[in-house]
Amino acid sequence: MKPARHLIIVDHLKDWSPDWTGYNVVSAEEFFINDAYTVSGYKIINLCRPGHNLSTGYFISLLAEARRHRVMATAGTLHNLSSKRIYTEELDDLNALIQKSLARITQESFTLSVYFGRNLAERHKRLSQQLFSLFPCPLFRVEFRFRRGGEWEIQSLKPIGLSEVPANHLDYLRGAIDRFLNKRWIAGRSRNSSGYDLAILHDPKEKHPPSDSGALRRFVRAGRALGLNVELIGRTEYPRLLEFDALFIRETTSMTNHTYRFAAKAQREGMAVIDDPDSIRHCCNKVYLHELLRKNRIRTPRTAVLYAKNIEQVAETLGFPIVVKVPDSAFSLGVFKVDNLKDLHRTAQRLLKSSDLLLAQEFLPTEFDWRVGLLNGEPLFVCRYYMTKEHWQIYNHAKGGRFEEGNFDALAVKNAPPEVVKTAVAAAGLIGRGLYGVDLKQRGKAIYVIEVNDNPNIDAGVEDSFLGDELYTRIMHAFLNRIEKTKHPH
């Protein structure tokens, strides 16, 4: 019998061979809905088909991380494997080993299947192990092609699910699973670098940037006053990233654009980075946030994970109106209010075409939303953002890309309701010690966390309207401290 705390998750139980007994195996749906699996401490082996960043397999890893399980593969690993630009950077050092391992192959293409760091052919053992150490994913395939220059090159590297493993490989896979369950889990690599140069990544053409030009100028001025060489950079300057010791991302972050690639590389190279890739990955997915907040008993609006089979059940549980959210929505986009079952079916069916799961929440009408900005676990600023006129959100997005924005006011942290600040600190602390903006609603004495943002707005004359230049100085000083720790870790 395998250790009970190991939990293997598959898309459907029929994918698991009935002859393989003695394992703790559940379906993805069971993992989603059974509260027994919210208890921390499981070692999760995710054998679901990963697909894309909004697929069931990806959500399994996100929810496992939210529940404080150890998971193979992590959501970060799955995302890195979905981006050729990211994973090819890690493969430069393996070129000699690739050529040696594939030297006897005469075809122009070759597929290497890696199962828990192993391949059926002994001659590919070392290459498989090295690939697995870089990308700790249970099951993946590497497609190689022989190019005219006389060398093998990687065409693609993709995670796969159990259902995609050929039948004649299953006996070997079972042995690989057994060996893996009796070994320690693989940790990622880390590197160190040093220096006093800070890059601020921004896009001057972005319609709704997290910091406007006035705020960016204040960041530069505050950093230079502390002795930091601060430079504004754009996405095309990715090759220059290693010239800097720290990276501050002031573009709207996303798992699918260059901001995550910048953050991931900065972290791999030991740079101080805000937003770090873990914060981006976790804050950019509302299903993860819901599970994390629920697990830690932080009050949120009544919420349910919505998928194709439970639409009517969710409607019955939450009642109407219901707010439906795409997991990676930002800036109030991808958030919809529905007033009846027909609207819910129509909205869910449309959104489920791009995401296997959605988030549904009860609608809590309020005059304004609280935003508490935090850094290193400490509150920096507090703002009230008021709803736009005759609309239920602080932003009213109109056709043609136009939008209206409600009023705001900022106040001293000490003058904000203590329970609002306390709740925001607790919620942000679950994500990390980066720069976060926690959105909350208040109804009477009850405080509800709506979401935690990894890339909070800091605009001149808005979030800084109480602290002024001190807000920028505090953030730059935090970078200076992080840089010093990379230079003098002891």
C-alpha positions as CSV (number, residue, x, y, z in Angstrom):
1,M,0.0,0.0,0.0
2,K,1.4,3.4,-1.0
3,P,1.5,6.2,1.7
4,A,-1.9,7.6,2.3
5,R,-0.8,11.2,2.1
6,H,0.1,10.8,-1.5
7,L,-2.8,11.7,-3.7
8,I,-2.9,11.0,-7.4
9,I,-5.4,13.0,-9.4
10,V,-6.6,12.1,-12.9
11,D,-9.1,13.6,-15.2
12,H,-11.5,10.7,-14.9
13,L,-11.2,7.5,-12.9
14,K,-11.6,5.5,-16.0
15,D,-8.1,6.8,-17.1
16,W,-6.6,4.9,-14.2
17,S,-5.9,1.2,-14.9
18,P,-8.2,-1.0,-12.6
19,D,-5.2,-3.4,-12.2
20,W,-3.2,-0.7,-10.4
21,T,-4.4,-1.1,-6.8
22,G,-3.0,0.3,-3.6
23,Y,-2.8,3.9,-4.7
24,N,-4.8,6.9,-3.4
25,V,-6.5,8.1,-6.6
26,V,-9.3,10.6,-7.2
27,S,-10.9,12.3,-10.1
28,A,-10.4,16.0,-10.8
29,E,-14.1,16.7,-10.0
30,E,-13.8,14.9,-6.7
31,F,-10.8,17.0,-5.8
32,F,-12.7,20.2,-6.6
33,I,-15.8,19.4,-4.5
34,N,-14.7,17.1,-1.6
35,D,-13.8,19.2,1.5
36,A,-11.7,16.2,2.7
37,Y,-9.0,17.3,0.3
38,T,-8.8,20.8,1.6
39,V,-6.9,19.6,4.6
40,S,-3.2,20.5,4.2
41,G,-0.4,18.0,3.9
42,Y,-1.1,15.9,0.8
43,K,1.6,15.3,-1.7
44,I,-0.3,15.7,-5.0
45,I,0.6,14.0,-8.2
46,N,-1.3,15.8,-10.9
47,L,-1.8,13.4,-13.9
48,C,-4.6,15.5,-15.5
49,R,-4.2,16.7,-19.0
50,P,-2.7,20.2,-18.6
51,G,-3.7,21.9,-21.8
52,H,-3.6,25.6,-21.3
53,N,-3.5,28.0,-18.4
54,L,-7.3,27.8,-17.8
55,S,-7.5,24.0,-18.2
56,T,-8.6,21.5,-15.5
57,G,-5.0,20.2,-15.1
58,Y,-3.7,23.7,-14.4
59,F,-6.5,24.5,-11.9
60,I,-5.7,21.3,-10.0
61,S,-2.2,22.5,-9.4
62,L,-3.4,26.0,-8.5
63,L,-5.9,24.7,-6.0
64,A,-3.4,22.2,-4.5
65,E,-1.0,25.1,-3.9
66,A,-3.8,27.2,-2.3
67,R,-4.6,24.3,0.0
68,R,-0.9,24.2,1.0
69,H,-0.3,20.8,-0.5
70,R,2.9,19.9,-2.2
71,V,2.1,19.3,-5.9
72,M,3.9,17.8,-8.9
73,A,3.7,19.7,-11.2
74,T,3.3,23.1,-9.8
75,A,1.3,25.7,-11.7
76,G,4.5,27.6,-12.4
77,T,6.1,24.5,-14.0
78,L,3.0,23.9,-16.2
79,H,3.0,27.6,-17.3
80,N,6.7,27.5,-18.1
81,L,6.2,24.4,-20.2
82,S,3.5,26.2,-22.1
83,S,5.8,28.9,-23.3
84,K,8.6,28.1,-25.7
85,R,10.3,31.4,-24.9
86,I,10.6,30.5,-21.3
87,Y,11.6,26.8,-21.5
88,T,14.2,27.3,-24.3
89,E,16.2,29.6,-22.0
90,E,16.6,26.8,-19.5
91,L,17.8,24.3,-22.2
92,D,20.9,26.1,-23.4
93,D,23.2,24.1,-21.0
94,L,21.8,20.8,-22.2
95,N,22.8,21.1,-25.9
96,A,25.9,18.8,-25.6
97,L,23.9,16.2,-23.7
98,I,21.1,16.3,-26.3
99,Q,23.5,15.7,-29.1
100,K,25.1,12.8,-27.3
101,S,21.9,11.1,-26.3
102,L,20.4,11.3,-29.8
103,A,23.5,10.6,-31.8
104,R,22.4,7.1,-32.9
105,I,19.0,8.2,-34.2
106,T,18.8,8.3,-38.0
107,Q,15.4,9.8,-38.5
108,E,14.9,13.5,-38.9
109,S,12.5,13.7,-35.9
110,F,12.3,12.0,-32.5
111,T,9.9,12.1,-29.6
112,L,11.2,11.6,-26.1
113,S,8.6,10.6,-23.5
114,V,9.7,11.4,-19.9
115,Y,7.8,9.7,-17.1
116,F,8.8,11.0,-13.6
117,G,12.3,11.7,-15.0
118,R,12.7,8.4,-16.8
119,N,12.5,7.0,-20.4
120,L,12.0,3.5,-21.6
121,A,15.4,3.6,-23.4
122,E,18.4,3.4,-21.0
123,R,20.6,5.5,-23.3
124,H,18.3,8.5,-22.7
125,K,18.4,8.1,-18.9
126,R,20.7,11.1,-18.2
127,L,18.9,13.4,-20.6
128,S,15.5,12.5,-19.1
129,Q,16.8,13.1,-15.6
130,Q,18.2,16.5,-16.5
131,L,15.0,17.6,-18.2
132,F,13.0,16.5,-15.2
133,S,15.3,18.4,-12.9
134,L,14.6,21.6,-14.9
135,F,10.9,20.9,-15.3
136,P,9.5,18.8,-12.5
137,C,6.4,17.5,-14.3
138,P,5.2,13.9,-14.0
139,L,4.6,13.3,-17.7
140,F,5.8,15.3,-20.6
141,R,7.0,14.8,-24.2
142,V,9.9,16.4,-26.0
143,E,9.8,16.7,-29.8
144,F,13.3,16.9,-31.4
145,R,14.1,17.7,-35.0
146,F,17.5,17.3,-36.8
147,R,18.4,20.5,-38.5
148,R,20.6,21.1,-41.5
149,G,23.5,22.3,-39.4
150,G,24.0,18.8,-38.2
151,E,22.5,19.1,-34.7
152,W,19.3,18.2,-32.9
153,E,17.1,20.9,-31.6
154,I,14.0,20.9,-29.5
155,Q,10.8,21.7,-31.4
156,S,8.4,21.5,-28.4
157,L,8.3,20.4,-24.8
158,K,4.7,19.7,-23.6
159,P,3.2,18.2,-20.4
160,I,0.7,15.4,-21.0
161,G,-2.0,13.7,-19.0
162,L,-2.3,10.0,-18.1
163,S,-4.9,9.5,-20.9
164,E,-2.3,10.5,-23.4
165,V,0.2,7.8,-22.4
166,P,0.4,4.9,-25.0
167,A,-1.0,1.6,-23.8
168,N,2.4,-0.1,-24.3
169,H,4.1,2.4,-22.0
170,L,1.7,1.9,-19.0
171,D,3.6,-0.9,-17.3
172,Y,6.8,1.1,-17.4
173,L,4.9,4.2,-16.1
174,R,3.6,2.2,-13.1
175,G,7.2,1.3,-12.2
176,A,8.2,5.0,-12.6
177,I,5.4,6.0,-10.3
178,D,6.5,3.5,-7.7
179,R,10.1,4.6,-7.7
180,F,9.1,8.3,-7.5
181,L,6.8,7.8,-4.5
182,N,9.8,6.5,-2.6
183,K,12.0,9.4,-3.4
184,R,12.3,13.0,-2.2
185,W,10.7,15.6,-4.4
186,I,12.9,17.7,-6.7
187,A,13.5,21.3,-5.8
188,G,14.2,24.0,-8.3
189,R,17.5,25.7,-8.9
190,S,18.6,29.1,-7.6
191,R,21.2,31.5,-8.6
192,N,22.6,34.7,-7.1
193,S,23.6,38.1,-8.6
194,S,24.4,41.5,-7.2
195,G,24.3,45.2,-8.0
196,Y,22.4,48.5,-7.5
197,D,20.6,48.9,-10.7
198,L,16.8,48.8,-10.8
199,A,14.7,48.4,-14.0
200,I,11.1,49.5,-14.1
201,L,9.2,47.6,-16.8
202,H,6.4,49.7,-18.3
203,D,4.5,50.2,-21.5
204,P,3.9,53.9,-22.5
205,K,1.2,52.8,-24.9
206,E,-0.8,50.8,-22.3
207,K,-4.4,52.2,-22.0
208,H,-4.8,51.4,-18.3
209,P,-1.3,51.1,-16.8
210,P,-0.8,50.4,-13.0
211,S,1.2,53.6,-12.8
212,D,0.8,56.7,-14.9
213,S,3.8,58.8,-16.2
214,G,3.7,61.1,-13.2
215,A,4.0,58.2,-10.8
216,L,6.8,56.6,-12.9
217,R,8.8,59.9,-12.7
218,R,8.3,59.9,-8.9
219,F,9.6,56.3,-8.6
220,V,12.7,57.2,-10.6
221,R,13.3,60.3,-8.5
222,A,12.8,58.5,-5.2
223,G,15.1,55.6,-6.3
224,R,17.9,57.9,-7.4
225,A,17.7,59.8,-4.1
226,L,18.5,56.5,-2.4
227,G,21.5,55.8,-4.6
228,L,19.7,53.4,-7.0
229,N,20.3,53.7,-10.7
230,V,16.7,53.5,-11.9
231,E,15.9,53.0,-15.6
232,L,12.6,52.7,-17.4
233,I,12.6,49.7,-19.8
234,G,10.2,48.1,-22.2
235,R,9.4,44.6,-23.4
236,T,12.0,44.7,-26.2
237,E,14.8,45.1,-23.7
238,Y,14.4,41.6,-22.3
239,P,18.0,40.7,-23.4
240,R,19.3,43.5,-21.1
241,L,17.5,42.2,-18.0
242,L,20.6,40.7,-16.5
243,E,22.3,44.2,-16.5
244,F,20.1,45.0,-13.5
245,D,19.8,43.7,-10.0
246,A,16.2,44.4,-9.4
247,L,13.0,44.5,-11.5
248,F,9.9,46.5,-10.7
249,I,6.9,45.6,-13.0
250,R,4.7,48.5,-13.7
251,E,2.6,47.0,-16.5
252,T,-0.6,45.0,-16.1
253,T,0.7,41.5,-15.3
254,S,-0.6,38.4,-17.0
255,M,0.4,34.8,-17.2
256,T,0.2,35.0,-21.0
257,N,2.3,38.0,-21.8
258,H,5.9,39.1,-21.4
259,T,5.5,40.4,-17.8
260,Y,5.5,36.9,-16.5
261,R,8.5,36.0,-18.6
262,F,10.4,39.0,-17.2
263,A,9.4,38.1,-13.6
264,A,10.4,34.4,-14.0
265,K,13.8,35.2,-15.4
266,A,14.5,37.8,-12.8
267,Q,13.7,35.4,-10.0
268,R,15.7,32.6,-11.6
269,E,18.7,34.9,-11.7
270,G,18.4,35.9,-8.0
271,M,17.2,39.4,-8.7
272,A,14.9,41.3,-6.4
273,V,11.6,41.4,-8.3
274,I,8.1,42.9,-7.8
275,D,5.9,41.3,-8.9
276,D,7.4,37.9,-8.4
277,P,6.1,35.1,-10.7
278,D,4.4,33.3,-7.8
279,S,2.4,36.4,-6.9
280,I,1.5,36.9,-10.5
281,R,0.4,33.3,-11.0
282,H,-1.7,33.3,-7.8
283,C,-3.2,36.7,-7.9
284,C,-4.1,36.4,-11.6
285,N,-6.3,33.4,-11.0
286,K,-9.5,34.1,-9.0
287,V,-10.2,30.4,-8.5
288,Y,-6.9,30.0,-6.7
289,L,-7.6,33.1,-4.6
290,H,-11.1,31.9,-3.6
291,E,-9.7,28.6,-2.5
292,L,-6.9,30.2,-0.6
293,L,-9.2,32.6,1.2
294,R,-11.7,29.9,2.0
295,K,-9.0,27.6,3.3
296,N,-7.8,30.3,5.7
297,R,-11.3,31.4,6.7
298,I,-11.1,34.9,5.4
299,R,-14.6,36.2,4.7
300,T,-15.5,36.7,1.1
301,P,-18.9,37.0,-0.7
302,R,-20.6,33.6,-0.9
303,T,-18.7,32.0,-3.8
304,A,-18.8,28.9,-5.9
305,V,-16.6,27.4,-8.6
306,L,-18.8,27.3,-11.7
307,Y,-18.4,24.7,-14.4
308,A,-20.6,23.1,-17.1
309,K,-22.3,20.6,-14.9
310,N,-23.2,22.7,-11.9
311,I,-24.8,25.9,-13.4
312,E,-28.3,25.3,-11.9
313,Q,-26.9,24.2,-8.6
314,V,-24.8,27.4,-8.3
315,A,-27.9,29.4,-9.1
316,E,-29.9,27.7,-6.4
317,T,-27.1,28.1,-3.9
318,L,-26.2,31.8,-4.5
319,G,-29.5,33.2,-5.7
320,F,-29.6,36.3,-8.0
321,P,-28.0,38.6,-9.0
322,I,-24.8,36.6,-9.4
323,V,-21.4,38.0,-10.4
324,V,-19.5,35.7,-12.8
325,K,-15.8,36.1,-13.2
326,V,-13.3,34.7,-15.7
327,P,-10.4,33.4,-13.5
328,D,-7.8,35.7,-15.1
329,S,-9.9,38.8,-15.4
330,A,-8.3,42.2,-14.6
331,F,-9.4,45.9,-14.5
332,S,-13.1,44.9,-14.1
333,L,-12.9,43.2,-17.6
334,G,-14.2,39.6,-17.7
335,V,-16.6,40.3,-14.8
336,F,-20.3,40.0,-15.5
337,K,-23.5,40.5,-13.4
338,V,-26.4,38.1,-14.3
339,D,-29.9,38.5,-13.0
340,N,-31.6,35.2,-13.9
341,L,-31.0,31.6,-14.8
342,K,-31.2,32.2,-18.5
343,D,-28.6,34.9,-18.4
344,L,-26.4,32.7,-16.2
345,H,-26.6,29.8,-18.7
346,R,-25.8,32.1,-21.6
347,T,-22.9,33.9,-19.9
348,A,-21.4,30.7,-18.5
349,Q,-21.6,28.8,-21.8
350,R,-19.8,31.6,-23.6
351,L,-17.1,32.0,-21.0
352,L,-16.5,28.3,-20.5
353,K,-15.3,28.1,-24.1
354,S,-12.0,29.6,-22.9
355,S,-11.8,28.4,-19.3
356,D,-12.8,25.1,-17.8
357,L,-13.8,26.8,-14.5
358,L,-15.3,30.1,-13.7
359,L,-16.0,31.9,-10.4
360,A,-19.5,32.8,-9.3
361,Q,-20.2,35.2,-6.4
362,E,-23.2,36.7,-4.7
363,F,-23.7,40.3,-5.6
364,L,-23.0,42.7,-2.8
365,P,-24.0,46.3,-3.8
366,T,-21.9,49.0,-2.0
367,E,-21.3,52.7,-2.6
368,F,-17.6,52.1,-2.8
369,D,-14.8,49.5,-2.5
370,W,-11.9,49.7,-0.1
371,R,-8.4,49.2,-1.5
372,V,-5.5,48.7,0.9
373,G,-2.0,48.7,-0.6
374,L,0.6,46.6,1.2
375,L,4.3,46.0,0.9
376,N,6.3,43.4,2.9
377,G,3.1,42.7,4.9
378,E,2.7,46.3,6.0
379,P,-0.1,48.7,4.9
380,L,1.1,51.5,2.7
381,F,-2.1,53.3,1.7
382,V,-5.8,53.1,1.9
383,C,-8.3,54.4,-0.8
384,R,-12.0,54.4,-1.3
385,Y,-13.0,53.9,-5.0
386,Y,-16.6,54.9,-5.6
387,M,-18.9,53.2,-8.2
388,T,-19.5,55.0,-11.4
389,K,-22.8,56.7,-11.9
390,E,-25.7,54.3,-12.4
391,H,-23.3,51.4,-12.6
392,W,-22.3,48.5,-10.2
393,Q,-18.5,48.7,-10.7
394,I,-15.9,51.4,-10.2
395,Y,-15.1,51.1,-13.9
396,N,-17.8,51.2,-16.5
397,H,-16.4,49.8,-19.7
398,A,-18.2,51.1,-22.8
399,K,-18.1,49.9,-26.4
400,G,-15.1,51.1,-28.5
401,G,-12.7,50.8,-25.6
402,R,-14.0,53.8,-23.7
403,F,-14.6,53.6,-20.0
404,E,-15.8,55.8,-17.1
405,E,-14.2,55.8,-13.7
406,G,-15.8,56.6,-10.3
407,N,-14.5,59.1,-7.8
408,F,-11.9,58.3,-5.1
409,D,-10.5,59.5,-1.8
410,A,-7.4,58.4,0.1
411,L,-6.8,58.5,3.8
412,A,-4.2,57.7,6.4
413,V,-3.9,54.0,7.3
414,K,-4.5,54.9,10.9
415,N,-7.8,56.6,10.0
416,A,-9.2,53.6,8.1
417,P,-11.5,51.2,9.8
418,P,-9.1,48.8,11.8
419,E,-11.0,45.7,10.7
420,V,-10.6,46.7,7.0
421,V,-6.8,47.1,7.4
422,K,-6.5,43.9,9.6
423,T,-8.4,41.8,7.0
424,A,-6.3,43.2,4.1
425,V,-3.0,42.3,5.9
426,A,-4.2,38.8,6.6
427,A,-5.3,38.3,3.0
428,A,-2.1,39.7,1.4
429,G,0.0,37.6,3.8
430,L,-1.3,34.5,2.3
431,I,0.2,35.5,-1.1
432,G,3.6,36.7,0.0
433,R,5.6,39.8,0.9
434,G,5.4,41.7,-2.4
435,L,3.4,44.8,-3.3
436,Y,-0.3,44.0,-3.3
437,G,-3.6,45.8,-3.4
438,V,-6.5,44.1,-1.5
439,D,-10.0,45.0,-2.6
440,L,-12.7,44.8,0.1
441,K,-16.3,45.6,0.6
442,Q,-17.9,46.7,3.8
443,R,-21.6,46.1,4.7
444,G,-22.3,47.1,8.3
445,K,-19.6,45.6,10.5
446,A,-18.9,42.8,8.0
447,I,-15.7,43.0,5.9
448,Y,-15.5,40.9,2.7
449,V,-12.3,40.4,0.6
450,I,-13.1,40.6,-3.1
451,E,-9.6,39.9,-4.4
452,V,-5.8,40.4,-3.9
453,N,-4.1,42.2,-6.8
454,D,-0.4,41.7,-7.4
455,N,0.0,44.8,-9.5
456,P,-2.0,47.5,-7.7
457,N,-2.5,50.9,-9.2
458,I,-0.2,53.7,-7.9
459,D,-1.0,56.8,-9.9
460,A,0.1,60.4,-9.2
461,G,-2.6,62.3,-7.3
462,V,-4.6,59.2,-6.4
463,E,-3.0,56.5,-4.2
464,D,-0.3,58.9,-3.2
465,S,-2.6,61.8,-2.4
466,F,-2.1,61.3,1.4
467,L,1.6,60.1,1.6
468,G,2.9,62.0,-1.4
469,D,6.6,61.4,-2.2
470,E,6.9,59.2,0.9
471,L,4.9,56.5,-0.8
472,Y,7.5,56.2,-3.6
473,T,10.4,56.4,-1.2
474,R,9.1,53.5,0.9
475,I,8.8,51.3,-2.1
476,M,12.2,52.2,-3.4
477,H,13.7,51.7,0.0
478,A,12.2,48.2,0.1
479,F,14.0,47.4,-3.2
480,L,17.3,48.7,-1.7
481,N,16.9,46.4,1.2
482,R,16.2,43.4,-1.0
483,I,19.2,44.2,-3.2
484,E,21.4,44.4,-0.1
485,K,20.2,40.9,1.0
486,T,21.2,39.5,-2.4
487,K,24.6,41.1,-2.1
488,H,25.1,40.1,1.6
489,P,22.9,37.0,2.2
490,H,24.4,36.4,5.6
